[in-house]
Amino acid sequence: MENTELSDTIEQGIFFETDGSNFIEQVERIENLLINSNSPDIFIGNSDELPLTHSFSDGIYTREIFIKKGLFAIGKIHKSDHTFFLMKGKLLLCTEEGVKEIEAPFHGTASAGSKRFALALEDTIFVNVHPNPTNIKEIEKLEDMFVVSSYEEYKNYKLLKK
């Protein structure tokens, strides 16, 4: 890896407190290290290594990602509550709520303002489901509707929404 701080972090391990108390600090630090590493092993957005599939039905947008065993993924911050499904595999899922291992089949609700850091313990298929009342199919517009990239952006979104 090009970035020695990133290499040191990975060698020392990525630690999240089991109760999630240090999640925001840790995930932002790790995400910044990864983005700035210039490593060819870092994939941002849809890629051959972490392919996304988008599906649409009347009023519903479904986003599916395949995560190979041993890879980890850092999600964006969601603006609203939504349902998610683990269709296949096993993940170590780290959030502000804590660290837990989940295994397919599994479903849950992600709260507004939530972000996830996941390590695939097995080849995994993870699905998010969002309402899409206007049946938009442009992915950029959908991402603008549902996610933000930073906690600061989410804080501003919440202030504007009041």
DSSP file (Angstrom, degrees, kcal/mol; ACC not computed):
  #  RESIDUE AA STRUCTURE BP1 BP2  ACC     N-H-->O    O-->H-N    N-H-->O    O-->H-N    TCO  KAPPA ALPHA  PHI   PSI    X-CA   Y-CA   Z-CA
    1    1 A M              0   0    0      0, 0.0    37,-0.1     0, 0.0     6,-0.1   0.000 360.0 360.0 360.0 147.2    0.0    0.0    0.0
    2    2 A E        +     0   0    0     35,-0.4     2,-0.7     1,-0.1    36,-0.1   0.836 360.0  70.5 -76.7 -33.8    1.2    3.5   -0.8
    3    3 A N     >  -     0   0    0     34,-0.2     4,-2.3     1,-0.2     5,-0.2  -0.766  63.7-162.7 -93.4 114.6    0.0    5.1    2.5
    4    4 A T  H  > S+     0   0    0     -2,-0.7     4,-2.7     1,-0.2     5,-0.2   0.846  91.4  55.9 -66.9 -32.3    2.0    4.0    5.5
    5    5 A E  H  > S+     0   0    0      2,-0.2     4,-2.2     1,-0.2    -1,-0.2   0.901 109.0  47.7 -64.9 -39.2   -0.7    5.2    7.9
    6    6 A L  H  > S+     0   0    0      2,-0.2     4,-2.4     1,-0.2    -2,-0.2   0.935 112.1  49.2 -64.8 -46.1   -3.2    3.0    6.1
    7    7 A S  H  X S+     0   0    0     -4,-2.3     4,-2.7     1,-0.2    -2,-0.2   0.920 111.6  49.1 -59.6 -44.4   -0.9    0.0    6.2
    8    8 A D  H  X S+     0   0    0     -4,-2.7     4,-2.6     1,-0.2    -1,-0.2   0.909 110.3  51.5 -61.0 -42.3   -0.2    0.5    9.9
    9    9 A T  H  X S+     0   0    0     -4,-2.2     4,-1.1     2,-0.2    -2,-0.2   0.918 112.6  44.8 -61.9 -44.1   -4.0    0.7   10.6
   10   10 A I  H  < S+     0   0    0     -4,-2.4    -2,-0.2     2,-0.2    -1,-0.2   0.911 113.6  49.9 -68.2 -41.7   -4.7   -2.5    8.7
   11   11 A E  H  < S+     0   0    0     -4,-2.7    -2,-0.2     1,-0.2    -1,-0.2   0.888 113.9  45.5 -63.4 -38.5   -1.7   -4.3   10.4
   12   12 A Q  H  < S-     0   0    0     -4,-2.6    -1,-0.2    -5,-0.2    -2,-0.2   0.693 120.4-114.4 -76.4 -18.4   -2.9   -3.1   13.8
   13   13 A G     <  -     0   0    0     -4,-1.1     2,-0.7    -5,-0.2    -1,-0.2  -0.078  21.6 -87.8  99.4 156.6   -6.4   -4.1   13.0
   14   14 A I        -     0   0    0     -4,-0.2     2,-0.5    -3,-0.1    -4,-0.1  -0.910  48.9-163.8-103.5 114.6   -9.6   -2.1   12.6
   15   15 A F        +     0   0    0     -2,-0.7     2,-0.4     7,-0.0    -2,-0.0  -0.884  17.7 173.7-113.0 125.2  -11.2   -1.7   16.0
   16   16 A F        -     0   0    0     -2,-0.5    83,-0.1    10,-0.1     2,-0.1  -0.983  39.5-112.1-118.7 135.8  -14.7   -0.7   16.7
   17   17 A E    >   -     0   0    0     -2,-0.4     3,-2.1     1,-0.1     5,-0.1  -0.414  26.6-122.4 -62.7 142.2  -16.0   -0.8   20.3
   18   18 A T  T 3  S+     0   0    0      1,-0.3    81,-1.6    80,-0.2    -1,-0.1   0.762 113.4  52.0 -61.6 -24.1  -18.7   -3.5   20.6
   19   19 A D  T 3  S-     0   0    0     79,-0.2    -1,-0.3     1,-0.0    -2,-0.1   0.456 113.3-118.4 -90.7  -0.3  -21.2   -0.8   21.8
   20   20 A G  S X  S+     0   0    0     -3,-2.1     3,-1.7    77,-0.1     4,-0.4   0.519  70.5 136.4  81.6   5.6  -20.5    1.4   18.8
   21   21 A S  T 3  S+     0   0    0      1,-0.3     4,-0.2     2,-0.1     3,-0.1   0.760  77.3  33.9 -63.3 -26.4  -19.2    4.3   21.0
   22   22 A N  T 3> S+     0   0    0      1,-0.1     4,-2.5    -5,-0.1    -1,-0.3   0.194  86.6 111.9-109.9  16.9  -16.2    5.1   18.7
   23   23 A F  H <> S+     0   0    0     -3,-1.7     4,-3.3     1,-0.2     5,-0.3   0.926  74.6  46.9 -60.8 -51.9  -17.9    4.3   15.4
   24   24 A I  H  > S+     0   0    0     -4,-0.4     4,-2.2     1,-0.2     5,-0.3   0.935 115.7  45.6 -60.0 -48.1  -18.1    7.7   13.8
   25   25 A E  H  > S+     0   0    0      1,-0.2     4,-2.0     2,-0.2    -1,-0.2   0.934 118.0  43.3 -58.7 -48.6  -14.5    8.6   14.7
   26   26 A Q  H  X S+     0   0    0     -4,-2.5     4,-2.9     2,-0.2     5,-0.3   0.932 113.9  48.1 -66.1 -47.7  -13.1    5.3   13.5
   27   27 A V  H  X S+     0   0    0     -4,-3.3     4,-2.6    -5,-0.2     5,-0.2   0.888 112.9  48.5 -66.5 -37.2  -15.2    5.0   10.3
   28   28 A E  H  X S+     0   0    0     -4,-2.2     4,-2.4    -5,-0.3    -1,-0.2   0.917 113.1  48.2 -66.2 -41.5  -14.3    8.5    9.2
   29   29 A R  H  X S+     0   0    0     -4,-2.0     4,-2.3    -5,-0.3    -2,-0.2   0.940 115.6  43.7 -62.5 -47.8  -10.6    7.9    9.9
   30   30 A I  H  X S+     0   0    0     -4,-2.9     4,-2.6     2,-0.2     5,-0.2   0.923 113.4  50.9 -65.1 -45.0  -10.6    4.6    8.0
   31   31 A E  H  X S+     0   0    0     -4,-2.6     4,-2.7    -5,-0.3     5,-0.2   0.922 111.5  47.8 -60.8 -44.6  -12.6    6.0    5.1
   32   32 A N  H  X S+     0   0    0     -4,-2.4     4,-2.2     1,-0.2    -1,-0.2   0.905 111.7  50.4 -62.9 -41.8  -10.3    9.0    4.7
   33   33 A L  H  < S+     0   0    0     -4,-2.3     4,-0.4    -5,-0.2    -2,-0.2   0.925 113.3  46.0 -61.1 -43.9   -7.2    6.7    4.8
   34   34 A L  H >< S+     0   0    0     -4,-2.6     3,-1.1     1,-0.2     5,-0.4   0.941 113.1  47.7 -65.1 -48.2   -8.7    4.4    2.2
   35   35 A I  H >< S+     0   0    0     -4,-2.7     3,-0.5     1,-0.3    -1,-0.2   0.887 117.3  43.0 -61.8 -39.1   -9.8    7.2   -0.2
   36   36 A N  T 3< S+     0   0    0     -4,-2.2    -1,-0.3    -5,-0.2    -2,-0.2   0.407  92.1  86.7 -88.2   2.6   -6.4    9.0    0.1
   37   37 A S  T <  S-     0   0    0     -3,-1.1   -35,-0.4    -4,-0.4   -34,-0.2   0.726  78.4-145.6 -76.7 -21.8   -4.3    5.8   -0.2
   38   38 A N    <   +     0   0    0     -3,-0.5    -3,-0.1    -4,-0.4    -2,-0.1   0.735  44.0 156.1  59.3  22.8   -4.2    5.7   -4.0
   39   39 A S    >   -     0   0    0     -5,-0.4     3,-1.4     1,-0.1    -1,-0.2  -0.599  49.5-140.2 -80.5 138.6   -4.2    2.0   -3.7
   40   40 A P  T 3  S+     0   0    0      0, 0.0    -1,-0.1     0, 0.0    -2,-0.0   0.604 100.6  69.0 -70.7  -8.9   -5.5    0.0   -6.6
   41   41 A D  T 3  S+     0   0    0      2,-0.0     2,-0.5     0, 0.0    -2,-0.0   0.389  80.1  91.3 -88.6   3.5   -7.2   -2.3   -4.1
   42   42 A I    <   -     0   0    0     -3,-1.4     2,-0.5    -8,-0.1    -4,-0.0  -0.879  58.7-166.9-103.2 126.8   -9.7    0.4   -3.1
   43   43 A F        -     0   0    0     -2,-0.5     2,-0.5     4,-0.0     4,-0.1  -0.957   2.4-164.9-117.7 124.9  -13.0    0.5   -5.0
   44   44 A I        -     0   0    0     -2,-0.5     2,-0.1     2,-0.1     6,-0.0  -0.942  58.3 -22.9-113.0 123.2  -15.3    3.4   -4.8
   45   45 A G  S    S-     0   0    0     -2,-0.5     5,-0.1     2,-0.0     2,-0.1  -0.341 117.8  -0.3  78.1-161.8  -18.8    3.0   -6.0
   46   46 A N  S    S+     0   0    0     -2,-0.1     2,-0.3     5,-0.1    -2,-0.1  -0.398  78.2 153.4 -64.2 131.4  -20.0    0.4   -8.5
   47   47 A S        -     0   0    0      3,-0.9     5,-0.1    -2,-0.1    -4,-0.0  -0.946  59.4-101.9-151.1 169.2  -17.1   -1.8   -9.6
   48   48 A D  S    S+     0   0    0     -2,-0.3    -1,-0.1     1,-0.2    -2,-0.0   0.832 123.7  49.6 -63.6 -30.8  -16.3   -5.3  -11.0
   49   49 A E  S    S+     0   0    0      1,-0.3    19,-0.5    18,-0.0    -1,-0.2   0.818 126.4  23.8 -79.2 -31.9  -15.1   -6.2   -7.5
   50   50 A L  S    S-     0   0    0     -5,-0.1    -3,-0.9    17,-0.1    -1,-0.3  -0.619  88.2-167.7-131.3  71.4  -18.2   -4.9   -5.7
   51   51 A P        -     0   0    0      0, 0.0    15,-1.8     0, 0.0     2,-0.4  -0.353   6.4-150.5 -71.5 140.4  -21.0   -4.9   -8.3
   52   52 A L  E     -A   65   0A   0     13,-0.2     2,-0.4    -2,-0.1    13,-0.2  -0.847   5.7-162.5-104.5 143.2  -24.2   -3.1   -7.7
   53   53 A T  E     -A   64   0A   0     11,-2.6    11,-2.9    -2,-0.4     2,-0.5  -0.995   5.8-157.1-124.1 133.0  -27.5   -4.1   -9.2
   54   54 A H  E     -A   63   0A   0     -2,-0.4     2,-0.3     9,-0.2     9,-0.2  -0.928  11.8-177.8-113.1 132.0  -30.5   -1.8   -9.3
   55   55 A S  E     -A   62   0A   0      7,-2.8     7,-2.8    -2,-0.5     2,-0.4  -0.955   5.7-162.1-129.7 149.7  -34.1   -3.0   -9.6
   56   56 A F  E     +A   61   0A   0     -2,-0.3     2,-0.3     5,-0.2     5,-0.2  -0.988  14.6 164.3-133.6 138.2  -37.3   -1.1   -9.8
   57   57 A S  E >   -A   60   0A   0      3,-1.9     3,-2.7    -2,-0.4     2,-0.2  -0.887  62.6 -55.1-136.7 172.7  -41.0   -1.9   -9.3
   58   58 A D  T 3  S-     0   0    0     -2,-0.3     3,-0.1     1,-0.3    76,-0.0  -0.270 125.4 -10.4 -56.1 111.1  -43.9    0.5   -8.9
   59   59 A G  T 3  S+     0   0    0     73,-0.5    73,-2.9    -2,-0.2     2,-0.4   0.514 118.1  99.1  81.4   5.6  -42.9    2.8   -6.0
   60   60 A I  E <   -AB  57 131A   0     -3,-2.7    -3,-1.9    71,-0.3     2,-0.4  -0.982  48.6-167.7-132.5 137.2  -39.9    0.8   -5.0
   61   61 A Y  E     -AB  56 130A   0     69,-2.9    69,-3.1    -2,-0.4     2,-0.4  -0.994  11.7-167.9-119.6 126.9  -36.1    1.1   -5.6
   62   62 A T  E     -AB  55 129A   0     -7,-2.8    -7,-2.8    -2,-0.4     2,-0.5  -0.961   2.9-168.0-118.5 130.8  -33.9   -1.9   -4.7
   63   63 A R  E     -AB  54 128A   0     65,-2.7    65,-2.9    -2,-0.4     2,-0.4  -0.977   7.5-172.5-122.4 121.5  -30.2   -1.7   -4.5
   64   64 A E  E     -AB  53 127A   0    -11,-2.9   -11,-2.6    -2,-0.5     2,-0.4  -0.922   3.7-170.4-118.9 138.2  -28.1   -4.9   -4.3
   65   65 A I  E     -AB  52 126A   0     61,-2.7    61,-2.5    -2,-0.4     2,-0.5  -0.986  13.8-147.2-127.7 139.9  -24.4   -5.3   -3.7
   66   66 A F  E     - B   0 125A   0    -15,-1.8     2,-0.5    -2,-0.4    59,-0.2  -0.923  16.4-169.3-101.7 125.7  -22.2   -8.4   -4.0
   67   67 A I  E     - B   0 124A   0     57,-2.5    57,-2.6    -2,-0.5   -17,-0.1  -0.967  16.6-135.0-119.7 117.6  -19.3   -8.4   -1.5
   68   68 A K    >   -     0   0    0    -19,-0.5     3,-2.1    -2,-0.5    52,-0.3  -0.361  38.5 -85.4 -68.4 148.2  -16.7  -11.1   -1.9
   69   69 A K  T 3  S+     0   0    0      1,-0.3    52,-0.2    52,-0.1    -1,-0.1  -0.260 116.0  22.9 -51.7 133.6  -15.4  -12.9    1.2
   70   70 A G  T 3  S+     0   0    0     50,-3.2    -1,-0.3     1,-0.3     2,-0.2   0.212  99.0 107.7  92.4 -14.7  -12.6  -11.0    2.9
   71   71 A L    <   -     0   0    0     -3,-2.1    49,-2.9    49,-0.1    -1,-0.3  -0.596  54.9-149.0 -90.7 156.7  -13.6   -7.6    1.4
   72   72 A F  E     -E  119   0B   0     47,-0.2     2,-0.4    -2,-0.2    47,-0.2  -0.919   5.5-157.2-123.7 158.0  -15.1   -4.8    3.4
   73   73 A A  E     -E  118   0B   0     45,-2.4    45,-2.9    -2,-0.3     2,-0.5  -0.980   6.4-155.2-133.1 141.9  -17.5   -2.1    2.4
   74   74 A I  E     -E  117   0B   0     -2,-0.4    43,-0.2    43,-0.2     2,-0.1  -0.980  20.8-152.0-117.3 120.7  -18.3    1.3    3.9
   75   75 A G        -     0   0    0     41,-2.8     2,-0.1    -2,-0.5     3,-0.0  -0.273  16.5-106.7 -84.2 172.4  -21.7    2.6    3.1
   76   76 A K        -     0   0    0     39,-0.1     2,-0.5     1,-0.1    40,-0.3  -0.385  44.1 -88.0 -87.8 174.9  -22.9    6.2    2.8
   77   77 A I  E     -H  148   0C   0     71,-2.2    71,-2.5    38,-0.1     2,-0.3  -0.760  41.9-134.5 -89.7 126.3  -25.1    7.9    5.4
   78   78 A H  E     -H  147   0C   0     36,-2.1    35,-3.8    -2,-0.5    36,-0.3  -0.621   5.0-150.9 -85.8 137.4  -28.9    7.3    4.8
   79   79 A K  S    S+     0   0    0     67,-3.1     2,-0.3    -2,-0.3    33,-0.1   0.747  78.4  19.9 -76.9 -25.0  -31.2   10.3    5.0
   80   80 A S  S    S-     0   0    0     66,-0.5    33,-0.1    31,-0.1    34,-0.1  -0.920  93.2 -80.3-141.5 165.0  -34.2    8.2    6.1
   81   81 A D        +     0   0    0     -2,-0.3     2,-0.3    31,-0.1    30,-0.2  -0.321  53.2 169.8 -60.3 146.7  -35.1    4.8    7.6
   82   82 A H  E     -C  110   0A   0     28,-2.0    28,-2.9    48,-0.1     2,-0.3  -0.983  32.6-108.4-155.4 163.8  -35.1    1.9    5.2
   83   83 A T  E     -CD 109 129A   0     46,-1.0    46,-2.8    -2,-0.3     2,-0.3  -0.720  31.1-171.0 -95.1 142.9  -35.2   -1.8    5.1
   84   84 A F  E     -CD 108 128A   0     24,-2.6    24,-2.2    -2,-0.3     2,-0.4  -0.949   5.7-159.0-132.5 157.3  -32.3   -4.0    4.3
   85   85 A F  E     -CD 107 127A   0     42,-2.7    42,-3.0    -2,-0.3     2,-0.8  -0.996  15.2-149.2-135.2 137.2  -31.8   -7.7    3.7
   86   86 A L  E     +CD 106 126A   0     20,-3.2    20,-1.5    -2,-0.4    40,-0.2  -0.933  24.3 175.2-101.0 107.5  -28.8  -10.1    3.9
   87   87 A M  E     +     0   0A   0     38,-2.2     2,-0.3    -2,-0.8    39,-0.2   0.781  62.2   9.5 -86.8 -29.9  -29.8  -12.6    1.2
   88   88 A K  E    S+ D   0 125A   0     37,-1.3    37,-1.9    34,-0.1    -1,-0.3  -0.994 103.8   9.2-150.5 143.7  -26.6  -14.7    1.2
   89   89 A G  S    S-     0   0    0     -2,-0.3    15,-2.9    35,-0.2     2,-0.3  -0.384  74.9 -72.5  95.4-163.7  -23.5  -15.0    3.4
   90   90 A K  E     -F  103   0B   0     32,-0.3    31,-2.2    13,-0.2    32,-1.3  -0.998  38.4-169.8-144.2 136.1  -22.3  -13.7    6.7
   91   91 A L  E     -FG 102 120B   0     11,-2.6    11,-2.6    -2,-0.3     2,-0.7  -0.936  26.5-138.1-126.8 148.5  -21.1  -10.2    7.6
   92   92 A L  E     -FG 101 119B   0     27,-2.5    27,-2.2    -2,-0.3     2,-0.5  -0.956  37.0-161.4 -96.7 112.6  -19.4   -8.5   10.5
   93   93 A L  E     -FG 100 118B   0      7,-3.2     7,-2.4    -2,-0.7     2,-0.5  -0.869  11.0-170.1-108.1 122.7  -21.5   -5.4   10.7
   94   94 A C  E     +FG  99 117B   0     23,-3.1    23,-2.3    -2,-0.5     2,-0.2  -0.948  20.1 145.6-115.8 128.2  -20.3   -2.3   12.5
   95   95 A T  E >   -F   98   0B   0      3,-2.3     3,-1.4    -2,-0.5   -72,-0.1  -0.816  66.0 -84.4-142.8-179.0  -22.6    0.7   13.2
   96   96 A E  T 3  S+     0   0    0     19,-0.4   -73,-0.1     1,-0.3     3,-0.1   0.710 127.1  61.0 -64.0 -19.3  -23.1    3.3   15.8
   97   97 A E  T 3  S-     0   0    0      1,-0.3     2,-0.3   -74,-0.0    -1,-0.3   0.601 119.9 -96.1 -84.0 -11.7  -25.3    0.7   17.5
   98   98 A G  E <   -F   95   0B   0     -3,-1.4    -3,-2.3   -78,-0.2     2,-0.5  -0.818  45.5 -54.0 131.0-169.8  -22.3   -1.6   17.9
   99   99 A V  E     +F   94   0B   0    -81,-1.6     2,-0.3    -2,-0.3    -5,-0.2  -0.925  54.5 158.8-113.3 130.2  -20.7   -4.6   16.3
  100  100 A K  E     -F   93   0B   0     -7,-2.4    -7,-3.2    -2,-0.5     2,-0.5  -0.997  37.3-124.3-149.9 153.8  -22.5   -7.8   15.4
  101  101 A E  E     -F   92   0B   0     -2,-0.3     2,-0.4    -9,-0.2    -9,-0.2  -0.843  30.0-171.2 -95.0 129.9  -22.2  -10.7   13.2
  102  102 A I  E     -F   91   0B   0    -11,-2.6   -11,-2.6    -2,-0.5     2,-0.4  -0.948   3.6-164.3-123.2 147.6  -25.2  -11.3   10.9
  103  103 A E  E     -F   90   0B   0     -2,-0.4   -13,-0.2   -13,-0.2   -17,-0.1  -0.981  33.4 -66.2-132.8 140.6  -25.9  -14.3    8.7
  104  104 A A  S    S+     0   0    0    -15,-2.9   -17,-0.1    -2,-0.4   -15,-0.1  -0.358 109.4  49.2 -66.6 147.7  -28.4  -14.8    5.9
  105  105 A P  S    S+     0   0    0      0, 0.0     2,-0.3     0, 0.0   -18,-0.2   0.534  86.0 132.9 -78.6 140.1  -31.3  -14.9    5.9
  106  106 A F  E     -C   86   0A   0    -20,-1.5   -20,-3.2    -4,-0.1     2,-0.3  -0.993  27.4-177.4-150.9 143.7  -31.5  -11.7    7.8
  107  107 A H  E     +C   85   0A   0     -2,-0.3     2,-0.3   -22,-0.2   -22,-0.2  -0.988  12.4 152.5-141.3 155.8  -33.5   -8.4    7.6
  108  108 A G  E     -C   84   0A   0    -24,-2.2   -24,-2.6    -2,-0.3     2,-0.5  -0.934  39.7 -97.8-161.8-178.0  -33.5   -5.2    9.5
  109  109 A T  E     -C   83   0A   0     -2,-0.3     2,-0.5   -26,-0.2   -26,-0.2  -0.971  23.9-150.6-118.2 129.3  -34.2   -1.5    9.5
  110  110 A A  E     -C   82   0A   0    -28,-2.9   -28,-2.0    -2,-0.5     2,-0.1  -0.867  23.1-131.1 -96.8 129.2  -31.4    1.0    9.1
  111  111 A S    >   -     0   0    0     -2,-0.5     3,-1.9   -30,-0.2   -33,-0.3  -0.393  30.5 -86.7 -79.3 155.1  -32.2    4.3   10.9
  112  112 A A  T 3  S+     0   0    0      1,-0.3   -33,-0.2   -33,-0.1    -1,-0.1  -0.339 118.2  28.7 -55.1 138.9  -31.9    7.7    9.3
  113  113 A G  T 3  S+     0   0    0    -35,-3.8    -1,-0.3     1,-0.3     2,-0.2   0.440  93.1 138.3  86.1   0.6  -28.4    9.0    9.8
  114  114 A S    <   -     0   0    0     -3,-1.9   -36,-2.1   -36,-0.3     2,-0.3  -0.498  29.8-177.2 -85.3 150.7  -26.9    5.5    9.9
  115  115 A K        -     0   0    0    -38,-0.2   -19,-0.4    -2,-0.2     2,-0.4  -0.966  12.2-148.8-137.8 149.9  -23.8    4.4    8.2
  116  116 A R        -     0   0    0     -2,-0.3   -41,-2.8   -40,-0.3     2,-0.5  -0.960  13.0-164.8-129.0 144.3  -22.4    0.8    8.0
  117  117 A F  E     -EG  74  94B   0    -23,-2.3   -23,-3.1    -2,-0.4     2,-0.4  -0.998  24.6-175.5-119.0 123.1  -18.9   -0.7    7.9
  118  118 A A  E     -EG  73  93B   0    -45,-2.9   -45,-2.4    -2,-0.5     2,-0.5  -0.969  21.2-161.4-129.9 137.8  -19.1   -4.4    6.9
  119  119 A L  E     -EG  72  92B   0    -27,-2.2   -27,-2.5    -2,-0.4     2,-0.7  -0.975  25.9-131.1-111.7 124.2  -16.6   -7.1    6.5
  120  120 A A  E     - G   0  91B   0    -49,-2.9   -50,-3.2    -2,-0.5   -29,-0.2  -0.659  24.2-179.9 -78.8 112.7  -17.7  -10.1    4.4
  121  121 A L  S    S+     0   0    0    -31,-2.2     2,-0.3    -2,-0.7   -30,-0.2   0.650  79.2  10.6 -83.7 -17.9  -17.0  -13.3    6.4
  122  122 A E  S    S-     0   0    0    -32,-1.3   -32,-0.3   -55,-0.1    -1,-0.1  -0.927 110.5 -67.0-144.4 164.6  -18.5  -15.2    3.4
  123  123 A D        -     0   0    0     -2,-0.3     2,-0.4   -54,-0.1   -55,-0.2  -0.415  69.5-161.4 -53.9 132.0  -19.5  -14.2   -0.1
  124  124 A T  E     -B   67   0A   0    -57,-2.6   -57,-2.5   -35,-0.2     2,-0.5  -0.926  30.8-159.9-132.3 143.3  -22.4  -11.9    0.6
  125  125 A I  E     -BD  66  88A   0    -37,-1.9   -38,-2.2    -2,-0.4   -37,-1.3  -0.989  20.9-176.0-119.9 120.4  -25.4  -10.4   -1.1
  126  126 A F  E     -BD  65  86A   0    -61,-2.5   -61,-2.7    -2,-0.5     2,-0.4  -0.950   3.7-165.2-120.6 134.4  -26.8   -7.4    0.7
  127  127 A V  E     -BD  64  85A   0    -42,-3.0   -42,-2.7    -2,-0.4     2,-0.4  -0.974   8.8-164.7-128.0 132.4  -29.9   -5.5   -0.4
  128  128 A N  E     -BD  63  84A   0    -65,-2.9   -65,-2.7    -2,-0.4     2,-0.4  -0.918  10.8-157.2-108.3 141.5  -31.3   -2.1    0.5
  129  129 A V  E     +BD  62  83A   0    -46,-2.8   -46,-1.0    -2,-0.4   -67,-0.2  -0.982  13.8 178.4-122.9 129.2  -35.0   -1.2   -0.2
  130  130 A H  E     -B   61   0A   0    -69,-3.1   -69,-2.9    -2,-0.4     2,-0.2  -0.938  33.0-108.3-127.9 148.0  -36.2    2.4   -0.6
  131  131 A P  E     -B   60   0A   0      0, 0.0   -71,-0.3     0, 0.0   -72,-0.1  -0.508  29.6-177.1 -69.4 145.3  -39.5    4.0   -1.4
  132  132 A N    >   +     0   0    0    -73,-2.9     3,-2.3    -2,-0.2   -73,-0.5  -0.509   8.8 169.5-142.1  67.2  -39.6    5.5   -4.9
  133  133 A P  T 3  S+     0   0    0      0, 0.0    -1,-0.1     0, 0.0   -73,-0.1   0.731  80.4  45.5 -61.0 -24.8  -43.0    7.1   -5.2
  134  134 A T  T 3  S-     0   0    0    -75,-0.1   -76,-0.0   -76,-0.0    -2,-0.0   0.356 107.0-125.2 -99.2   6.2  -42.2    9.0   -8.4
  135  135 A N    <   -     0   0    0     -3,-2.3     2,-0.1     1,-0.2    -3,-0.0   0.838  40.5-179.7  55.6  39.0  -40.5    5.9  -10.0
  136  136 A I        -     0   0    0      1,-0.1    -1,-0.2     2,-0.1    -2,-0.0  -0.455  15.3-176.5 -66.2 140.2  -37.2    7.7  -10.7
  137  137 A K        +     0   0    0     -2,-0.1     2,-0.7   -81,-0.0    -1,-0.1   0.387  47.8 108.2-120.7   0.4  -34.7    5.4  -12.4
  138  138 A E     >  -     0   0    0      1,-0.2     4,-2.2     2,-0.0     3,-0.2  -0.722  59.7-151.4 -81.4 117.2  -31.7    7.7  -12.6
  139  139 A I  H  > S+     0   0    0     -2,-0.7     4,-2.8     1,-0.2     5,-0.2   0.871  92.3  54.2 -60.7 -41.9  -29.2    6.4  -10.1
  140  140 A E  H  > S+     0   0    0      1,-0.2     4,-2.2     2,-0.2    -1,-0.2   0.917 110.2  47.0 -60.0 -42.8  -27.6    9.8   -9.3
  141  141 A K  H  > S+     0   0    0      2,-0.2     4,-1.7     1,-0.2    -1,-0.2   0.896 112.1  50.5 -65.7 -39.5  -31.0   11.3   -8.6
  142  142 A L  H  X S+     0   0    0     -4,-2.2     4,-2.0     2,-0.2     5,-0.2   0.916 109.5  50.4 -64.6 -42.5  -31.9    8.4   -6.3
  143  143 A E  H  X S+     0   0    0     -4,-2.8     4,-2.7     1,-0.2    -2,-0.2   0.900 108.6  52.4 -62.5 -39.7  -28.6    8.7   -4.5
  144  144 A D  H  < S+     0   0    0     -4,-2.2    -1,-0.2     1,-0.2    -2,-0.2   0.866 111.6  48.3 -62.0 -34.9  -29.2   12.4   -3.9
  145  145 A M  H  < S+     0   0    0     -4,-1.7    -2,-0.2    -5,-0.1    -1,-0.2   0.861 124.3  26.8 -70.8 -36.4  -32.6   11.5   -2.5
  146  146 A F  H  < S+     0   0    0     -4,-2.0   -67,-3.1    -5,-0.1   -66,-0.5   0.718 114.9  35.6-107.7 -24.5  -31.4    8.8   -0.1
  147  147 A V  E  <  -H   78   0C   0     -4,-2.7     2,-0.3   -69,-0.3   -69,-0.2  -0.902  46.1-161.5-136.2 159.8  -27.8    9.3    1.0
  148  148 A V  E     -H   77   0C   0    -71,-2.5   -71,-2.2    -2,-0.3     3,-0.0  -0.893  24.1-131.3-129.1 164.3  -25.2   11.8    1.9
  149  149 A S  S    S+     0   0    0     -2,-0.3     2,-0.3   -73,-0.2   -71,-0.1   0.668  80.9  29.9 -93.1 -17.7  -21.4   11.4    2.0
  150  150 A S  S  > S-     0   0    0    -73,-0.1     4,-1.9     1,-0.1     5,-0.1  -0.936  71.9-118.7-141.6 161.6  -20.6   12.8    5.4
  151  151 A Y  H  > S+     0   0    0     -2,-0.3     4,-2.5     2,-0.2     5,-0.1   0.850 116.8  55.8 -66.3 -33.9  -22.0   13.4    8.8
  152  152 A E  H  > S+     0   0    0      2,-0.2     4,-2.3     1,-0.2    -1,-0.2   0.924 107.1  48.9 -62.5 -44.7  -21.6   17.1    8.3
  153  153 A E  H  > S+     0   0    0      1,-0.2     4,-2.3     2,-0.2    -2,-0.2   0.883 111.3  50.4 -62.7 -38.5  -23.7   16.9    5.1
  154  154 A Y  H  X S+     0   0    0     -4,-1.9     4,-2.6     2,-0.2    -2,-0.2   0.906 108.0  52.4 -66.5 -41.2  -26.3   14.9    7.1
  155  155 A K  H  X S+     0   0    0     -4,-2.5     4,-2.0     1,-0.2    -2,-0.2   0.923 111.5  46.8 -60.1 -44.3  -26.4   17.5    9.9
  156  156 A N  H  X S+     0   0    0     -4,-2.3     4,-2.3     2,-0.2    -1,-0.2   0.893 110.1  53.5 -64.4 -40.1  -27.0   20.2    7.3
  157  157 A Y  H  X S+     0   0    0     -4,-2.3     4,-1.8     1,-0.2    -2,-0.2   0.926 109.3  48.6 -59.1 -45.7  -29.7   18.1    5.6
  158  158 A K  H  X S+     0   0    0     -4,-2.6     4,-1.0     1,-0.2    -1,-0.2   0.888 110.3  51.4 -63.5 -39.2  -31.5   17.7    9.0
  159  159 A L  H  < S+     0   0    0     -4,-2.0     3,-0.5     1,-0.2    -1,-0.2   0.906 111.8  46.6 -64.3 -41.4  -31.3   21.4    9.7
  160  160 A L  H  < S+     0   0    0     -4,-2.3    -1,-0.2     1,-0.2    -2,-0.2   0.812 107.9  57.4 -69.6 -29.7  -32.8   22.2    6.3
  161  161 A K  H  <        0   0    0     -4,-1.8    -1,-0.2     1,-0.2    -2,-0.2   0.731 360.0 360.0 -75.0 -21.8  -35.6   19.6    6.7
  162  162 A K     <        0   0    0     -4,-1.0    -1,-0.2    -3,-0.5    -2,-0.1   0.488 360.0 360.0 -63.7 360.0  -36.8   21.2   10.0
